[in-house]
Amino acid sequence: MVRHQVAKSLLWTALESGGLSSISLLTLIAFAWLLSPEQIGLATIALSVVQLLTVPVDVLFRDALVQRPCVEEAHFETALTASLALGLALVLLGWACSGVLARFVGVAEIAPIFAVMNLSLIPAGLAAVIAARQRRNLDFRSLAVRSLVGRSAGAGIGVAVAVYGAGVWSLVAQQILMVTCAAMVLCMSARRPRLRFSFRHFYDLIGFGLRSVTVVSADFACQPIFTLLVGVCLGPVSAGYINIAFRVVDMVRGTFASGVVQLALPVFQQYQESLDRLRRGYSEASSFTCLLSFPVFAGLAVCSSEVVELVFGAKWIPSAPYVFLLSTLALPYFARVYAMPIMAAVGKPQAALPGLLAALAVVIVGTMTVGRGSLAAAAGVWAARLIASTPIDALILRRVSGIGLRTQIYGGLCPLIASIIMFGAVQAEKLFVLPGLPIVVQLAAMVSVGAVVYGCVILMLDYRTVTRLADFMLSAIGRRIGVSSRLNPPGVRL
């Protein structure tokens, strides 16, 4: 029953992720053709600061409400009141500091852009608490509808404004409307807490919440801070190029990651009393995720130049090498995507902090020193952060959960081998067979060869995991395949 509920929830999160990625793709293409790299760079710099301020509003009570074994309605009411108050305070702080940001970046136009875009913090506070209730109940259908409607409305109006020549302000409108519409839809489709505040219930949540927001801030801050520093050190145009690369990869990564990350904590939280069940759940979830994600990002890496030229136009070709790099870095990300949810599920979200702070230190110091030379050097700094953080994360996860290093890497081993073979086959095809053909034909041929090669190799290397994954996916619609039940030993799995 748990397996079926998890699979059904994952189906909704997958539909949400796929829908959001499709909307993001269409929006990104439209803005890439309608706006210049400098305009996108200006909005990227402002948005990076807004995203940093959004983290405490969105996260302070979200995971605490999900992780806590027993919650009362007063917990939700207190969390909503405090989140709205925090959002309003950060909006006022942002207005007061917008001039400081403009002087720091060295671009006066940033001040009004940031001040207006920062208004999105208020509806973000409203949505965060209502979404936490839905996540706790594994009601991902409402969350999916909210995200899709909000993103569609914001994207549609933003593109329309851009068509009429609003320039960078079309991106401002998109950000505000996207968050506001999502919050409104969620309020209409879910039970809304009242505005009440209880110090007792606040104290119940704030301890875990502060630990959680510290960890999430350290994790989430890397990319916005990196983008901000690229804009400061190398200018808005460079920020525009790196933003397009991040958006392309994050859009695809979100299709896989956003759903499973949303689902991971409430599912692992149910197993927090049994480390053995937690380890088995981690092992299966990691194997499934790597099996699906690795070929996609290896394929995006090898096709990066063709994808950028075809989809975004010649003016964005300088982004292609960074799409390649970020796609490659997505592989270790997915191999470790469940580490932080596991730590949170066992009540130790702060355990991830040392690795995250190490990565953040590399990004800040490296970008301000080595990264000032060129965008390529800054991208190298972004890659180097993994060298500092990954060993620390692996050792800490083993200490807090008992999940050994072998278990942590085993799930990605066969998909990695199959993806490397696929990459080599597609690269050989690209060099020796496809030159001179239209770019659309090249992409179609590369995707076809990559899919066939990866499928054949992974079936030879890990047929058992493939059938278990098929069984899990079919369980979302109440069906099973016999081969999986014969291959799987008894036990609790996600």
Secondary structure, DSSP 4 states (H G I P E B T S, - for coil): -HHHHHHHHHHHHHHHHHHHHHHHHHHHHHHHHHS-HHHHHHHHHHHHHHHHHHHHHHHTTHHHHHHSSS--HHHHHHHHHHHHHHHHHHHHHHHHHHHHHHHHHT-TTHHHHHHHHGGGHHHHHHHHHHHHHHHHTT-HHHHHHHHHHHHHHHHHHHHHHHHTT-TTHHHHHHHHHHHHHHHHHHHHHSPPPPS---HHHHHHHHHHHHHHHHHHHHHHHHHHHHHHHHHHHH-HHHHHHHHHHHHHHHHHHHHHHHHHHHHHHHHHHTTTT-HHHHHHHHHHHHHHHHHHHHHHHHHHHHTHHHHHHHHH-GGGGGGHHHHHHHHHHHHHHHHTTTHHHHHHHTT-GGGGHHHHHHHHHHHHHHHHTGGGS-HHHHHHHHHHHHHHHHHHHHHHHHHHH---HHHHHHHHHHHHHHHHHHHHHHHHHHHHT-TTS-HHHHHHHHHHHHHHHHHHHHHHHHHHHHHHHHHHHHHTTT---HHHHHHSPSS---
